[in-house]
Amino acid sequence: MIFANIKDKDNYKDIGWLMTALDNAEKYSDPALEIGAYPIDGRVRAVVNRYKSSEYAEGKFENHRDYIDVQYIVSGRERIAVAPTESCKLVKEYDPAADYEMYALEKDAAPTVLNLKAGDFAVLYPGEAHYPGLSAGGETSDVQKIVFKVKV
């Protein structure tokens, strides 16, 4: 997992795929851009999202096997809870076509919680179950986010 702000993106200049994503963040941040997926190159695509953050619900941790997520907040704020899949129990079998499986936290597991605001990004690797879109500070927020999907 990486958690940082785009103003510090040069710290990651040796990670080509991450720089590809971050160098395209502004291009896909236009609020007039339609929600959906946009190919960038053979390995990276941008998925533009807009939604209202929500409260926690059991069994909503997702994990990907074929893609790394680079979740970049354009506007609004949200929390992302992250836990290793080893500290979770599987609640929905892996769907290879959609590249996801769903988990719930084990009874005594405590996730790492990231608080993201505009300009922040989180890189989430396979094996790092994550629950994005959570309300921050008990208040819902209108969120505009780009999820860059990077083929592993």
Backbone hydrogen bonds, N-H to C=O, Kabsch-Sander energy under -0.5 kcal/mol:
donor,donor_aa,acceptor,acceptor_aa,energy
2,I,123,V,-1.5
4,A,121,F,-2.3
6,I,119,G,-3.1
8,D,5,N,-2.4
9,K,6,I,-2.0
11,N,8,D,-2.1
12,Y,9,K,-2.3
13,K,10,D,-1.4
15,I,12,Y,-2.5
16,G,14,D,-0.9
18,L,15,I,-0.5
19,M,15,I,-2.3
20,T,16,G,-2.3
21,A,17,W,-1.9
22,L,18,L,-2.9
23,D,19,M,-2.9
24,N,20,T,-0.7
24,N,21,A,-1.1
25,A,22,L,-1.0
28,Y,24,N,-1.5
29,S,26,E,-1.5
33,L,30,D,-1.9
36,G,48,V,-1.3
38,Y,46,A,-3.2
40,I,41,D,-0.5
40,I,44,V,-2.4
41,D,44,V,-2.0
45,R,149,K,-1.8
46,A,38,Y,-3.1
47,V,147,V,-1.7
48,V,36,G,-3.0
48,V,46,A,-0.6
49,N,145,K,-3.0
51,Y,143,V,-2.2
53,S,141,S,-2.8
54,S,133,G,-2.8
60,K,57,A,-0.7
61,F,103,Y,-2.2
62,E,130,H,-3.1
63,N,101,E,-1.8
68,I,150,V,-2.8
69,D,124,L,-2.5
70,V,148,F,-2.1
71,Q,69,D,-0.6
71,Q,122,A,-2.9
72,Y,70,V,-0.7
72,Y,146,I,-3.0
73,I,120,D,-2.5
74,V,72,Y,-0.6
74,V,144,Q,-2.7
75,S,144,Q,-1.7
78,E,116,L,-2.0
79,R,134,L,-2.6
80,I,114,L,-2.1
81,A,131,Y,-1.9
82,V,112,T,-2.9
83,A,129,A,-2.6
85,T,127,G,-2.1
87,S,84,P,-2.3
88,C,85,T,-1.8
89,K,104,A,-3.1
91,V,102,M,-2.9
92,K,102,M,-1.7
95,D,100,Y,-2.6
98,A,95,D,-0.5
99,D,95,D,-1.5
100,Y,95,D,-1.2
101,E,63,N,-1.4
102,M,92,K,-1.5
103,Y,61,F,-3.2
104,A,89,K,-2.2
106,E,87,S,-2.4
109,A,106,E,-1.6
112,T,82,V,-3.0
114,L,80,I,-2.8
114,L,112,T,-0.5
116,L,78,E,-3.1
116,L,114,L,-0.7
118,A,76,G,-0.6
119,G,73,I,-3.1
120,D,117,K,-2.5
121,F,4,A,-3.0
122,A,71,Q,-1.9
123,V,2,I,-2.8
124,L,69,D,-3.0
124,L,122,A,-0.6
125,Y,123,V,-0.5
128,E,125,Y,-2.1
129,A,83,A,-1.8
129,A,127,G,-0.8
130,H,62,E,-2.7
131,Y,81,A,-2.7
134,L,79,R,-2.1
135,S,54,S,-3.0
136,A,139,E,-1.0
137,G,135,S,-0.5
139,E,136,A,-1.5
143,V,51,Y,-3.7
143,V,141,S,-0.6
144,Q,75,S,-2.3
145,K,49,N,-2.3
146,I,72,Y,-2.5
147,V,47,V,-2.7
148,F,70,V,-2.8
148,F,146,I,-0.7
149,K,45,R,-2.6
149,K,147,V,-0.6
150,V,68,I,-2.6
150,V,148,F,-0.6
151,K,43,R,-2.5
151,K,149,K,-0.5
152,V,66,D,-2.5
